[in-house]
Amino acid sequence: MNLNIFNRFLSRVITVKAPITGEVVSLESLPDKVFAEKMVGDGRAIKPSEGTVVSPIKGIVKQVFSSGHALVLETPEKLNLLIHVGLDTVKLKGRGFEVLVKEGEQVVPGQTLIRFDMDFIEKHALSTISPVVLPEMGNVAKIDKPRIQRVEKGIDVLFRVVLKNIV
């Protein structure tokens, strides 16, 4: 049996762990139309119970938004993952966020990426609910979303991404 073929098949499923501890929320239920209508991609959201974001995957930091409210990670399979802390948080202009990584940096699952002030965000933004989405769906065959109501950052699976078999 050719193990390279077997290993390639296994790498076609990417497990995305929860980057934030809290309650799992469907994108469709969000008060922000851009995320609710999946204009920036499919995924899930988390209503945080604490103010820490960890890497849900092994990969690199592809983009850090200047306001510190969001970042994009890229897996070795070139799948991009957007983690957006809160809704309408770009207007905070970086207040309430501490970004601990830089663009181009390698990250590992569980590594702290952002710390944020939940109380400040609750008072000054639309919501603390934080979408985790795949902005580029072209190589995605399916997203498997386990039935889970609450997640622990770095431990629980938020969703699994099945990539299309491209020869």
DSSP file (Angstrom, degrees, kcal/mol; ACC not computed):
  #  RESIDUE AA STRUCTURE BP1 BP2  ACC     N-H-->O    O-->H-N    N-H-->O    O-->H-N    TCO  KAPPA ALPHA  PHI   PSI    X-CA   Y-CA   Z-CA
    1    1 A M              0   0    0      0, 0.0     2,-0.9     0, 0.0     3,-0.1   0.000 360.0 360.0 360.0 134.7    0.0    0.0    0.0
    2    2 A N    >>  -     0   0    0      1,-0.2     4,-1.3     2,-0.0     3,-0.6  -0.704 360.0-165.7 -81.9 108.0    1.3    3.4   -0.9
    3    3 A L  H 3> S+     0   0    0     -2,-0.9     4,-3.0     1,-0.2     5,-0.2   0.761  82.4  67.2 -68.5 -24.9    1.3    5.4    2.4
    4    4 A N  H 3> S+     0   0    0      2,-0.2     4,-2.2     1,-0.2    -1,-0.2   0.902 101.6  47.5 -62.0 -40.0    1.8    8.7    0.6
    5    5 A I  H <> S+     0   0    0     -3,-0.6     4,-2.0     2,-0.2    -1,-0.2   0.926 113.3  48.6 -64.9 -44.3   -1.7    8.4   -0.9
    6    6 A F  H  X S+     0   0    0     -4,-1.3     4,-2.1     1,-0.2    -2,-0.2   0.921 112.4  48.0 -61.2 -45.6   -3.1    7.5    2.5
    7    7 A N  H  X S+     0   0    0     -4,-3.0     4,-1.8     1,-0.2    -1,-0.2   0.868 109.3  53.4 -64.7 -37.3   -1.4   10.4    4.2
    8    8 A R  H  < S+     0   0    0     -4,-2.2     4,-0.3    -5,-0.2    -1,-0.2   0.895 108.2  50.9 -64.4 -38.8   -2.6   12.8    1.5
    9    9 A F  H >< S+     0   0    0     -4,-2.0     3,-1.5     1,-0.2    -2,-0.2   0.925 108.7  51.2 -63.4 -44.3   -6.2   11.7    2.1
   10   10 A L  H >< S+     0   0    0     -4,-2.1     3,-1.3     1,-0.3    -1,-0.2   0.857 103.8  58.0 -61.7 -35.3   -5.8   12.2    5.9
   11   11 A S  T 3< S+     0   0    0     -4,-1.8    -1,-0.3     1,-0.3    -2,-0.2   0.516  86.5  80.4 -75.4  -2.2   -4.5   15.8    5.3
   12   12 A R  T <  S+     0   0    0     -3,-1.5   151,-3.2    -4,-0.3     2,-0.5   0.545  83.4  68.5 -81.7  -7.0   -7.7   16.7    3.4
   13   13 A V  E <   -A  162   0A   0     -3,-1.3     2,-0.6   149,-0.2   149,-0.2  -0.964  69.4-164.2-113.9 122.8   -9.6   17.1    6.7
   14   14 A I  E     -A  161   0A   0    147,-2.9   147,-3.0    -2,-0.5     2,-0.5  -0.924   9.0-147.2-110.2 123.0   -8.6   20.1    8.8
   15   15 A T  E     -A  160   0A   0     -2,-0.6     2,-0.7   145,-0.2   145,-0.2  -0.780   8.8-161.6 -90.5 125.5   -9.7   20.2   12.4
   16   16 A V  E     -A  159   0A   0    143,-2.8   142,-2.5    -2,-0.5   143,-1.7  -0.927   9.3-156.1-109.0 111.7  -10.3   23.7   13.8
   17   17 A K  E     -A  157   0A   0     39,-2.0   140,-0.3    -2,-0.7   136,-0.1  -0.348  36.1 -82.0 -79.0 166.3  -10.3   23.9   17.5
   18   18 A A        -     0   0    0    138,-2.7   136,-3.3   134,-0.4   137,-0.2  -0.548  34.3-164.4 -69.2 126.2  -12.2   26.6   19.5
   19   19 A P  S    S+     0   0    0      0, 0.0    35,-2.7     0, 0.0     2,-0.3   0.628  76.0  37.5 -84.0 -12.8  -10.0   29.7   19.6
   20   20 A I  S    S-     0   0    0     33,-0.2     2,-0.4   110,-0.1    33,-0.1  -0.985  82.4-120.5-138.9 143.6  -12.2   31.2   22.4
   21   21 A T        +     0   0    0     31,-0.4    28,-2.4    -2,-0.3    29,-0.7  -0.712  67.6  72.0 -83.2 133.8  -13.9   29.7   25.5
   22   22 A G  E    S-CD  48 151B   0    129,-2.3   129,-3.1    -2,-0.4     2,-0.4  -0.995  81.2 -28.4 160.4-161.7  -17.6   30.3   25.5
   23   23 A E  E     -CD  47 150B   0     24,-2.1    24,-3.1    -2,-0.3     2,-0.3  -0.730  56.0-123.0 -92.1 131.5  -21.1   29.4   24.0
   24   24 A V  E     -C   46   0B   0    125,-2.7     2,-0.4    -2,-0.4    22,-0.2  -0.566  31.6-173.6 -76.5 134.2  -21.3   28.3   20.4
   25   25 A V  E     -C   45   0B   0     20,-3.2    20,-2.2    -2,-0.3     2,-0.2  -0.974  24.4-117.4-129.8 140.5  -23.6   30.5   18.2
   26   26 A S    >   -     0   0    0     -2,-0.4     3,-1.0    18,-0.2     4,-0.2  -0.512  19.8-129.1 -75.4 147.0  -24.7   30.0   14.6
   27   27 A L  G >  S+     0   0    0     16,-0.4     3,-2.1     1,-0.2    -1,-0.1   0.890 106.2  64.2 -60.3 -38.9  -23.6   32.7   12.2
   28   28 A E  G 3  S+     0   0    0      1,-0.3    -1,-0.2     9,-0.1     8,-0.1   0.751  98.2  55.1 -58.9 -25.3  -27.2   33.0   10.9
   29   29 A S  G <  S+     0   0    0     -3,-1.0    -1,-0.3     2,-0.0    -2,-0.2   0.463  82.7 115.3 -88.3  -1.0  -28.3   34.2   14.4
   30   30 A L    <   -     0   0    0     -3,-2.1     6,-0.1    -4,-0.2    -3,-0.0  -0.394  67.6-135.3 -74.0 146.3  -25.8   37.1   14.5
   31   31 A P  S    S+     0   0    0      0, 0.0     2,-0.7     0, 0.0    -1,-0.1   0.447  86.8  86.7 -77.7   1.0  -27.1   40.7   14.5
   32   32 A D    >>  -     0   0    0      1,-0.1     4,-2.9     2,-0.0     3,-0.7  -0.910  67.9-156.1-105.0 112.9  -24.4   41.6   11.9
   33   33 A K  H 3> S+     0   0    0     -2,-0.7     4,-2.5     1,-0.2     6,-0.4   0.816  89.0  63.3 -58.2 -35.9  -25.7   41.0    8.4
   34   34 A V  H 34>S+     0   0    0      1,-0.2     5,-1.9     2,-0.2     6,-0.8   0.901 116.2  29.8 -59.1 -42.1  -22.2   40.6    6.9
   35   35 A F  H X45S+     0   0    0     -3,-0.7     3,-1.6     3,-0.2    -2,-0.2   0.878 117.6  56.7 -83.7 -40.9  -21.6   37.5    9.1
   36   36 A A  H 3<5S+     0   0    0     -4,-2.9    -2,-0.2     1,-0.3    -3,-0.2   0.852 111.7  43.1 -60.5 -36.3  -25.2   36.3    9.3
   37   37 A E  T 3<5S-     0   0    0     -4,-2.5    -1,-0.3    -5,-0.2    -2,-0.1   0.295 112.7-121.2 -93.7  10.0  -25.5   36.1    5.5
   38   38 A K  T X 5 +     0   0    0     -3,-1.6     3,-1.0     1,-0.1    -3,-0.2   0.797  60.8 149.4  57.7  34.6  -22.1   34.5    5.3
   39   39 A M  T 3 <S+     0   0    0     -5,-1.9    -4,-0.2    -6,-0.4    -1,-0.1   0.779  78.2  39.1 -66.6 -26.3  -20.8   37.3    3.0
   40   40 A V  T 3  S-     0   0    0     -6,-0.8    -1,-0.2     1,-0.4     2,-0.2   0.249 130.4 -75.8-107.0  11.2  -17.3   36.8    4.5
   41   41 A G    <   -     0   0    0     -3,-1.0    -1,-0.4    92,-0.1     2,-0.2  -0.499  50.8 -69.9 122.2 170.7  -17.5   33.0    4.6
   42   42 A D  E     + E   0 134B   0     92,-0.8    92,-2.7    -2,-0.2     2,-0.3  -0.598  67.8  94.7 -98.5 160.0  -19.0   30.1    6.5
   43   43 A G  E     - E   0 133B   0     90,-0.2   -16,-0.4    -2,-0.2     2,-0.3  -0.953  63.8 -75.0 162.1-139.1  -18.1   28.9   10.0
   44   44 A R  E     - E   0 132B   0     88,-2.0    88,-3.5    -2,-0.3     2,-0.3  -0.876  28.5-132.9-145.0 174.8  -19.4   29.5   13.5
   45   45 A A  E     -CE  25 131B   0    -20,-2.2   -20,-3.2    -2,-0.3     2,-0.4  -0.932   9.8-148.0-133.4 159.9  -19.3   32.1   16.2
   46   46 A I  E     -CE  24 130B   0     84,-1.8    84,-3.1    -2,-0.3   -22,-0.2  -0.995  11.1-145.2-131.7 130.8  -18.6   32.1   20.0
   47   47 A K  E     -C   23   0B   0    -24,-3.1   -24,-2.1    -2,-0.4    82,-0.2  -0.852  40.7-131.2 -88.8 106.7  -20.0   34.2   22.7
   48   48 A P  E     -C   22   0B   0      0, 0.0   -26,-0.3     0, 0.0     3,-0.1  -0.207  29.3-171.0 -69.3 148.7  -16.9   34.5   24.9
   49   49 A S  S    S+     0   0    0    -28,-2.4     2,-0.3     1,-0.2   -27,-0.2   0.363  80.8  25.5-110.2  -1.2  -16.8   33.8   28.6
   50   50 A E  S    S-     0   0    0    -29,-0.7     2,-0.7     2,-0.1    -1,-0.2  -0.971  83.1-110.9-155.7 162.7  -13.2   35.1   28.9
   51   51 A G  S    S+     0   0    0     -2,-0.3    65,-2.5    -3,-0.1     2,-0.4  -0.305  73.8 103.0-100.0  50.6  -11.0   37.5   27.0
   52   52 A T  E     -J  115   0C   0     -2,-0.7     2,-0.5    63,-0.2   -31,-0.4  -0.996  46.0-162.3-132.9 136.3   -8.3   35.3   25.3
   53   53 A V  E     -J  114   0C   0     61,-3.0    60,-3.4    -2,-0.4    61,-1.4  -0.972  14.1-174.6-114.2 127.9   -8.0   34.1   21.7
   54   54 A V  E     -J  112   0C   0    -35,-2.7    58,-0.2    -2,-0.5   100,-0.1  -0.802  37.1 -88.8-115.9 162.3   -5.7   31.1   21.0
   55   55 A S        -     0   0    0     56,-2.5    55,-2.8    53,-0.4    56,-0.2  -0.537  29.2-164.1 -70.1 128.2   -4.7   29.6   17.7
   56   56 A P  S    S+     0   0    0      0, 0.0   -39,-2.0     0, 0.0     2,-0.3   0.493  71.8  26.6 -88.0  -3.5   -7.1   26.9   16.7
   57   57 A I  S    S-     0   0    0    -41,-0.2     2,-0.5    51,-0.1   -41,-0.1  -0.899  83.8-100.0-146.3 168.9   -4.7   25.4   14.1
   58   58 A K  S    S+     0   0    0     -2,-0.3     2,-0.3    50,-0.2    50,-0.2  -0.861  76.2  86.0 -90.5 134.3   -1.0   25.0   13.2
   59   59 A G  E    S-F  107   0B   0     48,-2.1    48,-3.1    -2,-0.5     2,-0.3  -0.964  72.5 -61.6 172.3-154.1   -0.1   27.6   10.6
   60   60 A I  E     -FG 106  74B   0     14,-2.2    14,-2.5    -2,-0.3     2,-0.9  -0.906  40.9-110.0-124.8 155.4    1.1   31.1   10.0
   61   61 A V  E     + G   0  73B   0     44,-2.4    43,-3.8    -2,-0.3    12,-0.2  -0.758  36.5 177.7 -81.7 110.5   -0.4   34.5   10.8
   62   62 A K  E     +     0   0B   0     10,-2.2     2,-0.3    -2,-0.9    11,-0.2   0.856  63.9   5.8 -84.7 -37.9   -1.3   35.8    7.4
   63   63 A Q  E     - G   0  72B   0      9,-1.8     9,-2.9    39,-0.1     2,-0.5  -0.989  52.0-164.6-151.0 137.7   -2.9   39.1    8.4
   64   64 A V  E     - G   0  71B   0     -2,-0.3     7,-0.2     7,-0.2     2,-0.2  -0.992  30.6-127.2-118.2 121.5   -3.3   41.1   11.6
   65   65 A F    >   -     0   0    0      5,-2.3     3,-2.6    -2,-0.5     5,-0.2  -0.469  18.8-125.0 -68.4 138.0   -5.9   43.9   11.3
   66   66 A S  T 3  S+     0   0    0      1,-0.3    -1,-0.1    -2,-0.2     0, 0.0   0.762 109.9  57.7 -58.9 -27.3   -4.4   47.2   12.4
   67   67 A S  T 3  S-     0   0    0      1,-0.1    27,-0.4     3,-0.0    -1,-0.3   0.516 106.6-128.1 -82.7  -3.7   -7.2   47.7   15.0
   68   68 A G  S <  S+     0   0    0     -3,-2.6    30,-0.1     2,-0.2    -2,-0.1   0.475  79.9 111.0  77.3   1.3   -6.3   44.4   16.7
   69   69 A H  S    S+     0   0    0     28,-0.1    16,-3.1     1,-0.1     2,-0.3   0.569  79.7  18.4 -86.7  -8.6   -9.9   43.1   16.5
   70   70 A A  E     - H   0  84B   0     14,-0.2    -5,-2.3    -5,-0.2     2,-0.3  -0.990  56.1-174.8-156.8 159.3   -9.2   40.4   14.0
   71   71 A L  E     -GH  64  83B   0     12,-1.9    12,-2.7    -2,-0.3     2,-0.5  -0.983  19.6-132.0-153.6 162.1   -6.6   38.3   12.3
   72   72 A V  E     -GH  63  82B   0     -9,-2.9   -10,-2.2    -2,-0.3    -9,-1.8  -0.973  18.7-165.3-119.0 129.2   -6.3   35.7    9.5
   73   73 A L  E     -GH  61  81B   0      8,-2.6     8,-2.6    -2,-0.5     2,-0.4  -0.815   7.0-150.0-107.8 153.0   -4.4   32.4   10.0
   74   74 A E  E     -GH  60  80B   0    -14,-2.5   -14,-2.2    -2,-0.3     6,-0.2  -0.991   8.3-143.4-126.6 128.9   -3.3   30.1    7.1
   75   75 A T    >   -     0   0    0      4,-2.4     3,-2.2    -2,-0.4   -16,-0.2  -0.333  34.9-101.7 -78.9 166.5   -3.0   26.3    7.5
   76   76 A P  T 3  S+     0   0    0      0, 0.0    -1,-0.1     0, 0.0   -17,-0.1   0.759 125.6  60.7 -58.8 -22.9   -0.2   24.4    5.7
   77   77 A E  T 3  S-     0   0    0      2,-0.1     3,-0.1   -66,-0.1   -63,-0.0   0.344 121.8-110.0 -85.4   6.6   -2.9   23.4    3.2
   78   78 A K    <   +     0   0    0     -3,-2.2     2,-0.5     1,-0.3   -19,-0.0   0.717  68.5 148.2  71.6  24.0   -3.4   27.1    2.3
   79   79 A L        -     0   0    0     60,-0.0    -4,-2.4    58,-0.0     2,-0.3  -0.788  38.9-141.8 -88.1 128.9   -6.8   27.3    4.0
   80   80 A N  E     -H   74   0B   0     -2,-0.5     2,-0.4    56,-0.3    56,-0.4  -0.717  14.0-166.7 -94.9 143.5   -7.5   30.8    5.5
   81   81 A L  E     -H   73   0B   0     -8,-2.6    -8,-2.6    -2,-0.3     2,-0.5  -0.985   6.7-154.2-132.9 120.1   -9.3   31.2    8.8
   82   82 A L  E     -HI  72 133B   0     51,-3.2    51,-2.2    -2,-0.4     2,-0.6  -0.836   5.5-168.2 -96.4 125.3  -10.6   34.6   10.0
   83   83 A I  E     -HI  71 132B   0    -12,-2.7   -12,-1.9    -2,-0.5     2,-0.6  -0.969   8.1-174.1-112.0 116.8  -11.0   35.1   13.7
   84   84 A H  E     -H   70   0B   0     47,-2.7     2,-0.7    -2,-0.6   -14,-0.2  -0.936  16.2-144.2-118.2 109.0  -13.0   38.3   14.4
   85   85 A V        -     0   0    0    -16,-3.1    45,-0.2    -2,-0.6     4,-0.1  -0.626  64.6 -24.9 -80.4 113.8  -13.3   39.4   18.0
   86   86 A G  S    S-     0   0    0     42,-0.7     2,-0.4    -2,-0.7     3,-0.3   0.024  83.6 -77.2  75.6 173.6  -16.7   40.9   18.6
   87   87 A L  B    S+L  127   0D   0     40,-2.3    39,-1.3     1,-0.2    40,-1.1  -0.938 108.6   4.1-114.9 135.3  -19.1   42.5   16.2
   88   88 A D  S    S+     0   0    0     -2,-0.4     3,-0.4    37,-0.2    -1,-0.2   0.823  86.5 135.7  62.1  33.6  -18.6   46.1   15.0
   89   89 A T    >   +     0   0    0     -3,-0.3     3,-1.7     1,-0.2     5,-0.4   0.572  46.3  82.5 -89.0 -10.0  -15.3   46.2   16.9
   90   90 A V  G >  S+     0   0    0      1,-0.3     3,-1.6     2,-0.2    -1,-0.2   0.843  83.6  64.7 -59.8 -31.2  -13.3   47.8   14.1
   91   91 A K  G 3  S+     0   0    0     -3,-0.4    -1,-0.3     1,-0.3    -2,-0.1   0.635  84.9  72.9 -68.6 -12.6  -14.7   51.2   15.4
   92   92 A L  G X  S-     0   0    0     -3,-1.7     3,-2.0     3,-0.1    -1,-0.3   0.621  93.6-143.5 -77.3 -11.4  -12.9   50.7   18.7
   93   93 A K  T <   -     0   0    0     -3,-1.6    -2,-0.1     1,-0.3    -3,-0.1   0.840  68.1 -46.5  53.1  40.8   -9.6   51.5   16.8
   94   94 A G  T >  S+     0   0    0     -5,-0.4     3,-1.7   -27,-0.4    -1,-0.3   0.216 100.3 136.8  92.6 -16.0   -7.6   49.0   18.8
   95   95 A R  T <  S+     0   0    0     -3,-2.0    -1,-0.3     1,-0.2     3,-0.1  -0.480  72.5  21.6 -68.5 132.4   -8.8   50.0   22.3
   96   96 A G  T 3  S+     0   0    0      1,-0.2    21,-2.4    -2,-0.2     2,-0.4   0.435 106.5  99.0  92.8   1.0   -9.5   46.9   24.3
   97   97 A F  E <   -K  116   0C   0     -3,-1.7     2,-0.4    19,-0.2    -1,-0.2  -0.957  45.9-172.7-125.9 140.1   -7.2   44.6   22.3
   98   98 A E  E     -K  115   0C   0     17,-2.8    17,-2.4    -2,-0.4     2,-0.5  -0.938  14.8-157.4-128.1 108.5   -3.7   43.3   22.8
   99   99 A V  E     -K  114   0C   0     -2,-0.4    15,-0.2    15,-0.2    14,-0.1  -0.740   8.9-173.8 -88.6 129.4   -2.3   41.4   19.8
  100  100 A L        +     0   0    0     13,-3.4     2,-0.3    -2,-0.5    14,-0.2   0.332  60.5  60.3-107.4   5.0    0.5   39.1   20.8
  101  101 A V        -     0   0    0     12,-0.5     2,-0.3     4,-0.0     6,-0.0  -0.868  66.0-139.7-130.5 164.6    1.6   37.9   17.3
  102  102 A K    >   -     0   0    0     -2,-0.3     3,-1.9     1,-0.0   -41,-0.3  -0.849  36.9 -85.2-121.1 158.2    2.9   39.4   14.1
  103  103 A E  T 3  S+     0   0    0     -2,-0.3   -41,-0.2     1,-0.2     3,-0.1  -0.367 116.1  25.4 -59.2 138.0    2.2   38.8   10.4
  104  104 A G  T 3  S+     0   0    0    -43,-3.8    -1,-0.2     1,-0.3     2,-0.2   0.275  89.9 135.5  89.8 -10.4    4.3   35.9    9.1
  105  105 A E    <   -     0   0    0     -3,-1.9   -44,-2.4   -44,-0.2    -1,-0.3  -0.491  56.5-123.8 -74.8 137.7    4.7   34.3   12.5
  106  106 A Q  E     -F   60   0B   0    -46,-0.2     2,-0.3    -2,-0.2   -46,-0.3  -0.618  32.8-167.7 -75.6 138.1    4.4   30.6   12.9
  107  107 A V  E     -F   59   0B   0    -48,-3.1   -48,-2.1    -2,-0.3     6,-0.0  -0.931  10.7-152.7-129.2 155.3    1.7   29.6   15.4
  108  108 A V    >   -     0   0    0     -2,-0.3     3,-2.2   -50,-0.2   -53,-0.4  -0.879  41.1 -79.1-122.0 155.7    0.7   26.3   17.1
  109  109 A P  T 3  S+     0   0    0      0, 0.0     3,-0.1     0, 0.0   -51,-0.1  -0.275 117.8  20.9 -55.3 134.1   -2.6   25.2   18.5
  110  110 A G  T 3  S+     0   0    0    -55,-2.8     2,-0.2     1,-0.3    45,-0.0   0.257  86.5 137.2  91.7 -11.5   -3.3   26.7   21.9
  111  111 A Q    <   -     0   0    0     -3,-2.2   -56,-2.5   -56,-0.2    -1,-0.3  -0.499  62.0-111.8 -69.5 133.2   -0.8   29.6   21.4
  112  112 A T  E     +J   54   0C   0    -58,-0.2   -58,-0.3    -2,-0.2     3,-0.1  -0.502  42.5 168.0 -70.1 128.9   -2.3   32.9   22.7
  113  113 A L  E     +     0   0C   0    -60,-3.4   -13,-3.4     1,-0.4   -12,-0.5   0.784  61.0   9.7-106.9 -45.3   -2.9   35.3   19.8
  114  114 A I  E     -JK  53  99C   0    -61,-1.4   -61,-3.0   -15,-0.2     2,-0.4  -0.994  52.5-157.7-141.5 142.2   -5.0   38.2   21.3
  115  115 A R  E     -JK  52  98C   0    -17,-2.4   -17,-2.8    -2,-0.3     2,-0.3  -0.965  23.0-174.8-113.7 141.3   -6.2   39.3   24.7
  116  116 A F  E     - K   0  97C   0    -65,-2.5     2,-1.0    -2,-0.4   -19,-0.2  -0.978  30.5-119.8-140.5 152.9   -9.3   41.5   24.8
  117  117 A D     >  -     0   0    0    -21,-2.4     4,-2.3    -2,-0.3     5,-0.2  -0.778  23.4-169.6 -92.4 100.5  -11.3   43.4   27.4
  118  118 A M  H  > S+     0   0    0     -2,-1.0     4,-2.7     1,-0.2     5,-0.2   0.881  84.5  52.7 -60.1 -41.3  -14.7   41.9   27.4
  119  119 A D  H  > S+     0   0    0      2,-0.2     4,-1.7     1,-0.2    -1,-0.2   0.921 110.2  48.0 -62.4 -43.7  -16.3   44.6   29.6
  120  120 A F  H  > S+     0   0    0      1,-0.2     4,-1.9     2,-0.2    -1,-0.2   0.921 113.4  47.4 -62.6 -44.8  -15.0   47.4   27.3
  121  121 A I  H  X S+     0   0    0     -4,-2.3     4,-2.2     1,-0.2    -2,-0.2   0.908 108.7  54.4 -65.0 -42.1  -16.2   45.6   24.2
  122  122 A E  H  < S+     0   0    0     -4,-2.7    -1,-0.2     1,-0.2    -2,-0.2   0.868 114.4  42.0 -58.6 -36.3  -19.7   45.0   25.8
  123  123 A K  H  < S+     0   0    0     -4,-1.7    -1,-0.2    -5,-0.2    -2,-0.2   0.808 126.1  29.5 -80.0 -31.1  -20.0   48.7   26.5
  124  124 A H  H  < S+     0   0    0     -4,-1.9     2,-0.2    -5,-0.1    -2,-0.2   0.456 112.1  53.6-116.8  -1.8  -18.6   50.1   23.2
  125  125 A A  S  < S-     0   0    0     -4,-2.2   -37,-0.2    -5,-0.2   -36,-0.1  -0.758  85.6-103.2-127.2 174.9  -19.4   47.6   20.4
  126  126 A L  S    S-     0   0    0    -39,-1.3     2,-0.3    -2,-0.2   -38,-0.2   0.888  93.6 -25.6 -64.7 -40.8  -22.4   45.8   19.1
  127  127 A S  B     -L   87   0D   0    -40,-1.1   -40,-2.3     2,-0.1    -1,-0.2  -0.983  42.7-126.5-167.7 158.7  -21.5   42.5   20.7
  128  128 A T        +     0   0    0     -2,-0.3   -42,-0.7   -42,-0.2   -82,-0.1   0.542  69.7 124.7 -87.5  -9.8  -18.7   40.3   22.1
  129  129 A I        -     0   0    0    -82,-0.2   -82,-0.2   -44,-0.1    -2,-0.1  -0.292  51.8-151.8 -56.2 130.4  -19.9   37.4   19.9
  130  130 A S  E     -E   46   0B   0    -84,-3.1   -84,-1.8   -45,-0.2   -45,-0.2  -0.910   1.9-146.6-119.0 109.4  -16.8   36.4   17.8
  131  131 A P  E     -E   45   0B   0      0, 0.0   -47,-2.7     0, 0.0     2,-0.4  -0.439   6.6-165.3 -72.0 144.7  -17.1   34.8   14.4
  132  132 A V  E     +EI  44  83B   0    -88,-3.5   -88,-2.0   -49,-0.2     2,-0.3  -0.948  29.2 163.4-128.0 106.9  -14.6   32.2   13.2
  133  133 A V  E     -EI  43  82B   0    -51,-2.2   -51,-3.2    -2,-0.4   -90,-0.2  -0.829  46.1-123.3-132.3 162.3  -15.0   31.9    9.4
  134  134 A L  E     -E   42   0B   0    -92,-2.7   -92,-0.8    -2,-0.3   -53,-0.2  -0.895  23.8-170.3-102.2 101.5  -13.4   30.6    6.2
  135  135 A P  S    S+     0   0    0      0, 0.0     2,-0.6     0, 0.0    -1,-0.1   0.732  76.4  51.5 -70.3 -20.7  -13.3   33.6    3.9
  136  136 A E        +     0   0    0    -56,-0.4     3,-0.3     1,-0.1   -56,-0.3  -0.919  59.4 169.3-120.4 105.7  -12.3   31.6    0.9
  137  137 A M    >   +     0   0    0     -2,-0.6     3,-1.8     1,-0.2    -1,-0.1   0.404  47.1 103.6 -96.8   1.3  -14.6   28.6    0.3
  138  138 A G  T 3  S+     0   0    0      1,-0.3    -1,-0.2     3,-0.0    -2,-0.0   0.790  88.8  37.8 -57.8 -32.8  -13.3   27.6   -3.2
  139  139 A N  T 3  S+     0   0    0     -3,-0.3    25,-2.8    24,-0.1     2,-0.5   0.324  95.7 104.4 -99.9   5.8  -11.3   24.6   -2.0
  140  140 A V  E <   +B  163   0A   0     -3,-1.8    23,-0.2    23,-0.3     3,-0.1  -0.793  39.4 176.7 -96.7 123.0  -13.9   23.6    0.7
  141  141 A A  E    S-     0   0A   0     21,-2.9     2,-0.3    -2,-0.5    22,-0.2   0.834  70.4 -12.6 -85.4 -38.1  -16.1   20.6    0.0
  142  142 A K  E     -B  162   0A   0     20,-1.7    20,-3.0     2,-0.0     2,-0.5  -0.990  50.7-140.6-163.0 149.3  -17.9   20.6    3.4
  143  143 A I  E     -B  161   0A   0     -2,-0.3     2,-0.6    18,-0.2    18,-0.2  -0.985  18.8-154.5-117.6 121.6  -17.8   22.0    6.9
  144  144 A D  E     -B  160   0A   0     16,-3.1    16,-2.5    -2,-0.5    -2,-0.0  -0.858   8.3-168.0 -97.5 118.9  -18.7   19.6    9.7
  145  145 A K        -     0   0    0     -2,-0.6    14,-0.2    14,-0.2    13,-0.1  -0.876  15.8-140.5-111.6 100.3  -20.0   21.4   12.7
  146  146 A P        -     0   0    0      0, 0.0     2,-1.1     0, 0.0    -2,-0.0  -0.213  27.4-104.1 -58.0 146.9  -20.2   19.0   15.7
  147  147 A R        +     0   0    0      2,-0.0     2,-0.3     0, 0.0    -2,-0.0  -0.621  68.9 137.8 -74.5 102.6  -23.3   19.4   18.0
  148  148 A I        -     0   0    0     -2,-1.1     3,-0.1    10,-0.1  -124,-0.0  -0.987  39.3-167.1-150.0 137.5  -21.8   21.3   20.9
  149  149 A Q  S    S+     0   0    0     -2,-0.3  -125,-2.7     1,-0.2     2,-0.4   0.734  77.4  31.9 -98.8 -26.5  -23.2   24.2   22.9
  150  150 A R  E     -D   23   0B   0   -127,-0.3     2,-0.4  -104,-0.1  -127,-0.2  -0.988  66.8-163.5-135.9 142.2  -20.1   25.3   24.8
  151  151 A V  E     -D   22   0B   0   -129,-3.1  -129,-2.3    -2,-0.4     2,-0.5  -0.946  14.4-142.9-129.3 149.3  -16.4   25.1   23.9
  152  152 A E    >>  -     0   0    0     -2,-0.4     3,-2.0  -131,-0.2     4,-1.9  -0.940  39.7-106.0-106.5 126.7  -13.1   25.4   25.7
  153  153 A K  T 34 S+     0   0    0     -2,-0.5  -132,-0.1     1,-0.3   -98,-0.1  -0.211  99.8   5.6 -56.0 135.8  -10.4   27.2   23.8
  154  154 A G  T 34 S+     0   0    0   -136,-3.3    -1,-0.3     2,-0.2  -137,-0.1   0.390 128.1  61.8  75.1  -4.0   -7.7   25.0   22.4
  155  155 A I  T <4 S+     0   0    0     -3,-2.0    -2,-0.2  -137,-0.2     2,-0.1   0.763  86.3  61.5-117.1 -57.1   -9.5   21.8   23.5
  156  156 A D  S  < S-     0   0    0     -4,-1.9  -138,-2.7  -138,-0.1     2,-0.5  -0.460  81.1-113.8 -82.3 148.8  -12.9   21.4   21.8
  157  157 A V  E     -A   17   0A   0   -140,-0.3  -140,-0.3     1,-0.2     3,-0.1  -0.688  25.0-174.8 -80.2 124.1  -13.5   21.1   18.1
  158  158 A L  E     -     0   0A   0   -142,-2.5     2,-0.3    -2,-0.5  -141,-0.2   0.891  68.2 -32.0 -83.1 -46.4  -15.4   24.1   16.7
  159  159 A F  E     -A   16   0A   0   -143,-1.7  -143,-2.8   -14,-0.2     2,-0.4  -0.975  52.2-128.0-163.5 164.5  -15.6   22.6   13.2
  160  160 A R  E     -AB  15 144A   0    -16,-2.5   -16,-3.1    -2,-0.3     2,-0.5  -0.956  19.2-146.8-118.3 140.0  -13.8   20.3   10.7
  161  161 A V  E     -AB  14 143A   0   -147,-3.0  -147,-2.9    -2,-0.4     2,-0.6  -0.927   3.8-157.9-110.3 123.4  -13.1   21.4    7.1
  162  162 A V  E     -AB  13 142A   0    -20,-3.0   -21,-2.9    -2,-0.5   -20,-1.7  -0.897  18.0-146.0 -99.0 119.5  -13.2   18.8    4.4
  163  163 A L  E     - B   0 140A   0   -151,-3.2   -23,-0.3    -2,-0.6     2,-0.1  -0.533  20.7-103.1 -85.0 151.3  -11.2   20.0    1.4
  164  164 A K        -     0   0    0    -25,-2.8     2,-1.0    -2,-0.2    -1,-0.1  -0.424  36.6-111.0 -67.1 145.8  -12.0   19.2   -2.2
  165  165 A N        -     0   0    0     -2,-0.1     2,-0.6     2,-0.0    -1,-0.1  -0.722  41.1-176.1 -81.0 104.6   -9.9   16.5   -3.8
  166  166 A I              0   0    0     -2,-1.0   -27,-0.0     1,-0.1    -3,-0.0  -0.917 360.0 360.0-106.6 121.4   -7.9   18.5   -6.4
  167  167 A V              0   0    0     -2,-0.6    -1,-0.1     0, 0.0    -2,-0.0   0.437 360.0 360.0 -89.5 360.0   -5.6   16.4   -8.6
